[in-house]
């Protein structure tokens, strides 16, 4: 598979970042562990998977999903067996001497761990009985001990120091053999994903194992995590006053953040099957103001696209994602919920902005969402939330309008009666006139959006 195929769905243009980081890690051998740090839902898994696929053409690459092994008691064995599984040439772990040696040395380190780790887990992952590698005496020692690996190493430093060096050599031999067999280049790259989804103790222990056992010349680690969430996990173990950020920094030699500032390409892929009420938002961010000869330029916080005929519903989606400060994965989930609402409604011109605002507010603030159903509370709740939201606006023919202004206009419509709506129909112009005209025809349907929001919110 060539690069174009690997990155064919790279709508956020991650490929240049992968190439840059590869060059950076190869040029700086002292960077052993790189942290790809971005919030949950920012596209870290996509990035690591494609980067690993690209890099595998020239280097041995291992992909370790930490969350999938979170149930195990000892992350070192899980990581070791993952390395063996993804580098061995034949079906059996015992197919090569290097394969046998890496598990044997790792199992020596595990002798002080729980018996199920030393025996059951190795068997589960690799298909090899520890009895065959350690002999009866080794198995007996494993059965008598119950302490953790790190504790055992601390108590028996003089003995285990030899085991650690043997372990490192075994790992290097295995990676070197895989590199030679596949005619690839050193160093090997080990990608660790989903670390911030793991239980706190497992995440911490995995980082400790990487630090203590894998600082190798021909090995680089790329760890994807949300460092903020990871810091919370550390404090959950060591206490709220613990300096978790400083503690985590000792595990990482460098940090890289994904750029998610441009969500427009992703949002454009979101389909909207129904006909929507056109708010006539300026896609380019420019518009001729009434009575003025010069163009009205987009101001700070304006959502627009350089692409001609960019879909209005996608522009609304991006604006609300920024306003409510959500990441890509959340935005796409909310888009799915919006579409589920639309498909359950009777045929009419769908008010995409209002449906989307309800979905986003339901997830962001239950107080805001509930207040939207009351005329006396809606405006104050919208204004209150707006003080902490990101500044976002759109350009219309008559000027700029903020998310809050659009939301308040819709809130007024859904909380009024036909007589008040008829007055609004005569007094509204521009996008407001378009909204009121459509709402006047099917006010009962728009008022029913909230019932569907409750159901759509359960879709994940």
N, C-alpha and C positions, 0 to 999 in steps of 0.2 A: 504494500500500500504506500503510495507516494504522499508527499506533504499536502498536496491539494486535497486529496481524499480524507486524510486525517483531520484536517482543519476545515472541511467543507461546511460545517455548521457553526463556524466560529464567528458569530454575529457581533461579538464584543471585541473582536480583533486582539485575541490573546496571543496569537502566534509570535508576534514580535517580542512580547515579554518573555516567552519561553526561550527564544533564540538568545536574547540578551542575557538571561539568567544562566543559560548553559555556558556561554562565553565567560561570564563572570566567575562561575564556580571552577571552571577549568583553569582560569588565569590566577585564581587565588586559592591555592591548595590548603591554606590555613582555615578556610571556611568549610568546616566539616558538616555543620547542621544549619540549614536555611529554613527559616519560618516564613511560610506564605500566610500572612496574617490578614484576614478579612472577616467581616461578620457572617453569621449563618445565612445561607441563601445567596451569597455573593458570587457563586460559581467556582468555588475552589476545587470541587471534585471534577468538574468538567475540565478545568485547567490542568490539573494533575494527570488525569487520564490521557488527554491529548498530548501533553508534554512527554509523558512516559512512552507513549506510542511512537512519537517522533524520535526520541532519544534512543530507543531500542534498536534503531538501525545501526548505531555505532557503538553503543555501550550496553553492558549487562544492566538491566533495570528490574527492580523488584517493586511490586505494588502491594502494600500491606494496609488493609482496611481495619483500623484499630477497633472500631465499633463492633465488627463481626466477631471479634475474639474477646469482647469485653466480659463475657461470662466466665472466662478462664481465670484460674487463680494466679498464674504466673506468665506475664507478658513476654518474658525472654524466650521461653519454650515456643510460644505461639509465633514469635518473630523468626526464630531459628528455623522452625519447620516450614514457614512461609518461604524463606530464602531457599531452602532445600527443594521444596516443591516446584518453585519457579525456575530453578536452574538445572535440575537433573534431566538427563537425556532419556533415560529409560523409565519404565513404570515403577520399579521398586526403589526405595530409598537406599537400599544396600547394594545398588548396582555399581557403585564406585567406592574406592577406598576413602576418597575425600568425603563422600556422603556418610560413610560409616563413622569416620573420625569426628565429624562436626557434631553428630548426635551423641557420640560417646563422651566427648569433652563437655558438651552442654549438660549431659546427664550427670557427670561428676559434680558440676556446680549445683545441680538440683538435689543432691543427696540429702541435704538438710531441709529440703522442702517437703511438703505433704506427699505421701505415697502416690496419691492420685495424679499429682503433677508428674512425678518421675516415671510413672508407668502408664497410667491411662491416657494422659494427654499426648504423650509421644506416640503411643499406639494409635490414637484417634487421628492425629494429623499425618503420621508417616507410614503406618502399617508395620512398624518394626517393634518387636518386643524389647524392652529395656534389659530384660534378663539376658538376652543374647549378647548385649554389648558390655554390661557391667559384671556379669557372673553372679552367682548366688550371694557372695559376700557383699557386693555392691548393693544388690537388691535388699538384703537384710538391713544394711545401714540406712537405706532410704526409708524402709518401713518403720524404723525406730524413731526417726526424727520428725518434728512437726514445725520447726521454725521457718521463717522466710529466707529467701536467698541472700538479701542484703545483710540481714542480721548474722547469718552464718559466715559471710565473708568478713564482717567486722570482728567476730569472735576468733576466727582462725586465719588471720591475715597472712601469717607466715606460710601456711599450707595453700591457701586459696590463691595467693598471688601467682603461684605457679600455674594453677588451674586457669586463671584469667588470661595469662599470657598464652597458654595452650589453646584456650578458646579463641582468642584473637587470631592466632596463627591458623587455626582450623577454618575460621571464617574466611580469612584471606586466601588460603589454599583453595577453598571451594569456589570463591568468586574468580580467582585467577584461572582455575580449571575451566569454569564456564566461559570466561572471556576467550581463552585459547580455543576451546571446542567450537565456539561460534565465530571465531576469527574477528573478534571485536576489540575495542580499545579500553584501557583503563582510564579513569576510575569507574567503579560500579556506582549506580545511583539507586537508593532505596527511598521510595515515596511512602509516606505515612499519611493516611487520610482519615477524616472523621474523628480526630482525637478529642475535639471539644464535645462530642456526643457521648463519650465514655463516662462511666462512673468516676468520680474524682480520684479515688485511690489508684485505680487502674491507669488513668492518664498520667499521674505523677510517677508511678512505678515504671511505666514504659519509657518516659523521658529519662529517668535515672538509669535504666538499663542501657539505653542508647549512649548516654554520657560515659558510663563506666566501662562498657564492653565493646563499643563500636567506634571509638576514636582511632580510625585506621587510615593510613596514608592513601590507600586506593579505594576509599569508600566515601560517598557523600550522601547525606540524608536531606530530604526535603519534607518538611512536616507542615501540613495544612491545619490551621487552627484559628479560632477566634480568640485572640489573646485576652480580650476582656472577659469572655466567658470562662476561659481557662483560669484566669486569676481568681474568679469567684469560686471555682472548684477547689483551688488551692486553699483559699480562706475557709472553705467548708470543712477542710481537714485540719488545718492548723490554727484556725481562729480568725475572727474578723480583724484583729489588729496586726495580723501577720503581713509583712511586706511581700505580698505574692508577686507583684510585678518584678521586683528586684530578684526574687528567688527564681522566677522563670527565665530571666535574662541570662542566667548562668548556663542554661541548656542550649541556647541559640547563639550562633556566631554572627548571624546577620538576619535581617527581616525585610520582607518585600510585601507591599500592599497592592492588591488588585485594584484597578481603576474601573469603577462602575458609574462614572459620571454620565456616560451616554447610554441611556436605556432605550433610545429611539428605535434602534435596529431590532431589538427583541420585541418591543411592543407592536411593531408593524406586522409581526408574524401572527399576532392574535386576531383571529377571525371574529367578525360580528355578523351573524346570519340575518338579523332583522334590519329593517329600515329604521334609521335613527333620526331623531329630531336634530336638524342642522343648526348649531349655534353660530355658524359662520365665523369660527375662529380663524384668524390669519395664520396660515401655516408658516409663512416666512417670518412672522413677528413684526412686519411692517404693514402699515395701513394709512390711507389718506384720511386725516381727521376732517370732520365737518368744518367747512369754512376756512380751511387752511390749504395753501398751495403746496407746502412742503410735506414730505412723508413723516408719519409718526413712527419713530424708531423704537425698537424693543428696549425696555428698561431692565434693570437688574431683576432677576427672578422670572423673566418671561420664558415660557416654554414655546419653542418653535423648532422647525426643521428646515435645513437647507434643501431638502428634497421636495420637488414640486409635486403637488397632489398627495401629500402625506395624509393618511387617514385621520379624520378628526377624532374618532373614538380612541385611537392610539395616542394622540396628543393629550387627550383627557387622562388616559391611563398613566402616562409618564408624569404628568403634572401632579396627580394625586399621590403617586408613589413618592415623589420628592416631598410633597407637602406633608404627608404622614410619615416620612422617613422610613420607608420600607425598602428591603433589598429585592433583587431580581426574583428569587424564588417565591417570595410572598406576593409580589406584584402579579406573577403568572397564576398563582393560586387564586387570588382575588378576581383576576380576569375570568378564570374558569367559573367562579361562583356567579359573576355577573351574567355570563352566557347561560348558565343554568336557570337564572331568573327569567331571562328573555324568552327562553324556550318554553317556559311554563305559563307565559302570559297570553291572553287573547291577542289576536292580530291588531296591532296599532303601531304608530310611530314611537319607537322606544326612546325614553329619555335616559340616554346612556350616562350623562353626567350625574343625574340624581341617583340612579341605581348604584353607580360606582361610589359616589360619596357615602351612601348608606352602608355599603359593604366595607369600605375602608374604615369608616367611623365605628362600625360595630366591632371591628377587630382592635382598633386603637383605644377607644374610650367608651365604655358602656354608659357612662354618665352623659356624654355628648349624644350618643345614639338614642338614648331614651328621651332626652330633652327635645330632640327633633320632632317628636310627635305632639308637642304642645306649643301653641302659638305664644304663650306667655313666657316660655323658657327657651325657645329655640335660638333666638338672636343672641341672647346673653351667653348661651353655651357655645355657640359658634365663635363669638368674639373671644371668649376665654381660651378656647383651644387654640385659636389663631395666634395667641401670644407666645406659644411654645412651638408652633409648627414652623416649617421652613417657608420663607417668603416665596410664593408662587403666583404668577398672574399670566393671563392670556391677552393677546391683542385683538381688538375688534375694530370695526370700521370707525367707531366713535371714540376709541381710546382703550386704555388698559382696564381690565377687571381682575380682581383677585379671586382666589378660590373661595374665600369667605363670602364675598359679595354674591357670587353665583349660588352658593349654598343657601344664603339667607333669602334670596329671591325664590328659590324652589321651596324652602321651608314655609314661606308666606303663602305660596300657592296651595300646598297640600293641607294647610291648616285653615283655609278660608272656605266660605260657602260660594254658591253660584253667583249671588248678587255682587259680592266683593270682586269675584273673578271677572264678572262682566265689566265692572268699572276699570279693573286693571287692563282689560282687553282694549279699552278705548284710550288709555293713557300710556301704554307701553310702546316703545319703539326699538328698532335694532334687534339684537338677539333676544331681548326680553319679550318683544312682540311675537317672535317666532315661538317661544316657549309657551306663552299664554294662549296663543291660538290653538296649539296642539292640546294643551291641558284642558281648555274649555270643552273640547269634544269628548274627552275620556278622563275626566277628573277622578271618577271612581276607580279606574284602573291604576292611576298613579298613586292614589292613596293606599292601594293594596300592595304596593311594592314592599312595604315593611314586613308583611306576612311571609313573603317569599325570601326576604333577606334572612329571616330566622331559620328557614330551611337550608338555604344555600350556604349559610355560615358553617354548617356541619360538614360540608364537603372539604376534604383535604387532599 
